[in-house]
């Protein structure tokens, strides 16, 4: 399964619950997350998409720590099951 397939699945799943999963490109900031997920009720969540079984790179781990220390939720998604878990965690009443 390719990362691009999972990314499309995430975008569709987030859209179904009334949110947006926007591609994030931040010039000069290598290692930032692939998607900013904007959800109803003012929620913003950051998501890094990976091919199945692939870990975060060290710079991505650094960004994850930084964002979590600032109070943000950060997810690594590398499977369809991760997408389902993500949706339940961010919008428990949506499923």
PEHUFEN-V87140 format. One record per pair of residues at least 6 apart in sequence whose ideal C-beta (glycine too) atoms are under 8 Angstrom apart, sorted by the first residue. I is the first residue (numbers start at 1). J is the second residue. D is the distance in whole Angstrom. If there is no record, write none. Layout:
# PEHUFEN-V87140
i->{I | I}
j->{J | J}
d->{D | D}
This chain:
# PEHUFEN-V87140
i->{1 | 1 | 1 | 1 | 2 | 3 | 3 | 3 | 3 | 3 | 6 | 6 | 6 | 6 | 6 | 6 | 6 | 7 | 7 | 7 | 9 | 9 | 10 | 10 | 10 | 10 | 10 | 10 | 10 | 10 | 11 | 11 | 13 | 13 | 13 | 13 | 14 | 14 | 14 | 14 | 14 | 15 | 16 | 17 | 17 | 17 | 17 | 17 | 17 | 18 | 18 | 18 | 19 | 19 | 19 | 19 | 19 | 19 | 20 | 20 | 21 | 21 | 21 | 21 | 22 | 22 | 22 | 22 | 23 | 23 | 24 | 24 | 24 | 24 | 24 | 24 | 26 | 30 | 31 | 31 | 31 | 31 | 31 | 32 | 33 | 33 | 33 | 33 | 33 | 33 | 33 | 34 | 34 | 34 | 35 | 35 | 35 | 35 | 36 | 36 | 36 | 36 | 37 | 37 | 37 | 37 | 37 | 37 | 38 | 39 | 39 | 39 | 40 | 43 | 44 | 45 | 45 | 45 | 45 | 45 | 46 | 46 | 46 | 46 | 46 | 47 | 47 | 47 | 47 | 47 | 48 | 48 | 48 | 48 | 48 | 48 | 48 | 49 | 49 | 50 | 50 | 50 | 50 | 51 | 52 | 52 | 53 | 54 | 56 | 56 | 63 | 64 | 64 | 67 | 68 | 73 | 75 | 75 | 76 | 77 | 77 | 87 | 87 | 88}
j->{51 | 52 | 79 | 80 | 51 | 49 | 50 | 51 | 54 | 78 | 49 | 51 | 77 | 78 | 79 | 80 | 83 | 34 | 35 | 49 | 80 | 83 | 21 | 35 | 37 | 47 | 49 | 77 | 83 | 86 | 21 | 35 | 83 | 84 | 86 | 87 | 20 | 21 | 37 | 39 | 87 | 21 | 94 | 39 | 40 | 87 | 90 | 91 | 94 | 39 | 40 | 94 | 37 | 38 | 39 | 40 | 43 | 91 | 37 | 38 | 35 | 36 | 37 | 47 | 35 | 36 | 37 | 38 | 34 | 35 | 32 | 33 | 34 | 35 | 36 | 46 | 32 | 59 | 57 | 59 | 60 | 62 | 63 | 63 | 46 | 47 | 48 | 60 | 63 | 67 | 74 | 47 | 48 | 49 | 46 | 47 | 48 | 49 | 44 | 45 | 46 | 47 | 43 | 44 | 45 | 46 | 47 | 90 | 44 | 45 | 90 | 91 | 91 | 90 | 72 | 72 | 73 | 74 | 75 | 90 | 67 | 72 | 73 | 74 | 75 | 74 | 75 | 76 | 77 | 86 | 56 | 60 | 64 | 74 | 75 | 76 | 77 | 77 | 78 | 56 | 76 | 77 | 78 | 78 | 78 | 79 | 78 | 78 | 64 | 76 | 74 | 74 | 76 | 74 | 74 | 90 | 82 | 86 | 82 | 83 | 86 | 94 | 95 | 95}
d->{7 | 6 | 8 | 8 | 7 | 5 | 6 | 5 | 8 | 8 | 6 | 8 | 6 | 7 | 7 | 7 | 7 | 7 | 7 | 5 | 6 | 5 | 6 | 7 | 8 | 7 | 7 | 6 | 5 | 7 | 5 | 8 | 5 | 8 | 8 | 5 | 7 | 4 | 6 | 7 | 8 | 7 | 8 | 7 | 8 | 6 | 8 | 5 | 4 | 7 | 5 | 8 | 6 | 6 | 4 | 7 | 8 | 8 | 7 | 5 | 5 | 8 | 5 | 7 | 6 | 5 | 8 | 7 | 7 | 6 | 6 | 6 | 6 | 6 | 5 | 8 | 5 | 6 | 6 | 3 | 5 | 7 | 5 | 6 | 4 | 6 | 5 | 8 | 7 | 8 | 7 | 6 | 6 | 5 | 7 | 4 | 8 | 7 | 7 | 8 | 6 | 8 | 8 | 7 | 4 | 7 | 6 | 7 | 6 | 7 | 6 | 6 | 7 | 6 | 7 | 7 | 5 | 8 | 7 | 6 | 6 | 6 | 7 | 5 | 7 | 8 | 5 | 8 | 6 | 7 | 6 | 6 | 8 | 7 | 7 | 5 | 7 | 6 | 7 | 7 | 6 | 7 | 4 | 7 | 5 | 6 | 6 | 6 | 7 | 6 | 8 | 5 | 8 | 5 | 6 | 8 | 8 | 6 | 8 | 6 | 6 | 6 | 6 | 6}
